[in-house]
Amino acid sequence: MYDVVFSDRAQSDVRRLDRATARRVIGKLRWLAENFEATKLTALTGPKQGQFRLRVGDYRVVYVVDRKKREIEVYRVRHRREVYRD
């Protein structure tokens, strides 16, 4: 099982979500941490190369994986039209 770590920015993003969406995001991240080895990752390209995304309805979770530490570091949790803008 992998540990999930949130950046300050990601924590702020999750706090802005409504309660139901936040629960779905947290649940999906928990599922990813438990099933990481059996999951096909969706990699980002261009300037965000090395990062991955997780789809949760209309929201996207952008994260990086450290396999040595067995850690998933979440960078952003935003609506799909906003998440890739920075």
C-alpha positions in Angstrom: 0.0 0.0 0.0 1.2 3.5 -0.8 0.9 6.6 1.4 -1.0 9.6 0.1 0.6 13.0 0.9 -1.1 16.3 0.0 0.8 19.5 -0.9 -0.5 22.7 0.7 -2.1 23.7 -2.5 -3.9 20.4 -2.8 -5.2 20.6 0.7 -6.6 24.0 -0.1 -8.2 22.6 -3.3 -9.9 19.8 -1.3 -11.2 22.3 1.3 -12.9 24.3 -1.5 -14.9 21.3 -2.8 -18.4 20.5 -1.6 -18.5 17.7 0.9 -19.8 15.0 -1.5 -17.1 15.7 -4.1 -14.3 15.8 -1.4 -15.4 12.4 -0.2 -15.3 11.0 -3.7 -11.8 12.4 -4.3 -10.5 11.0 -0.9 -12.2 7.6 -1.6 -10.6 7.4 -5.1 -7.2 8.3 -3.7 -7.6 5.7 -1.0 -8.5 3.1 -3.7 -5.4 4.1 -5.7 -3.1 3.8 -2.7 -4.5 0.3 -2.0 -4.5 -0.9 -5.7 -1.5 1.0 -7.0 0.5 -1.9 -8.5 -2.6 -3.2 -10.4 -3.6 0.2 -11.8 -2.7 1.7 -15.2 -1.5 5.3 -14.6 -2.5 8.1 -16.9 0.7 10.3 -17.5 0.6 13.9 -18.4 2.7 15.3 -21.2 4.5 18.6 -22.1 5.6 20.7 -19.2 3.8 18.5 -16.7 5.8 15.4 -17.8 6.4 13.1 -14.9 3.1 13.8 -13.3 -0.1 11.7 -13.5 -3.8 12.4 -13.3 -6.7 10.6 -11.7 -10.2 11.3 -12.9 -13.0 11.7 -10.4 -16.1 12.8 -12.3 -15.5 16.3 -13.6 -12.5 16.8 -11.3 -8.9 15.8 -11.8 -6.2 14.9 -9.2 -2.7 15.7 -10.4 0.0 13.7 -8.5 3.5 12.4 -8.6 4.7 8.9 -7.5 7.8 8.1 -5.5 8.1 4.3 -5.8 11.1 4.1 -3.4 9.2 5.8 -0.6 5.9 4.1 -1.8 4.3 7.5 -1.7 1.7 9.4 -3.9 2.1 13.1 -3.6 -1.0 15.1 -4.6 -0.3 18.5 -6.2 -3.7 19.7 -7.4 -7.4 18.8 -7.1 -9.5 21.0 -9.4 -12.3 21.0 -12.0 -11.1 19.6 -15.3 -11.3 23.0 -17.1 -9.0 24.6 -14.5 -6.5 21.9 -13.3 -4.0 22.2 -16.1 -3.8 26.1 -16.3 -0.7 26.8 -14.1 
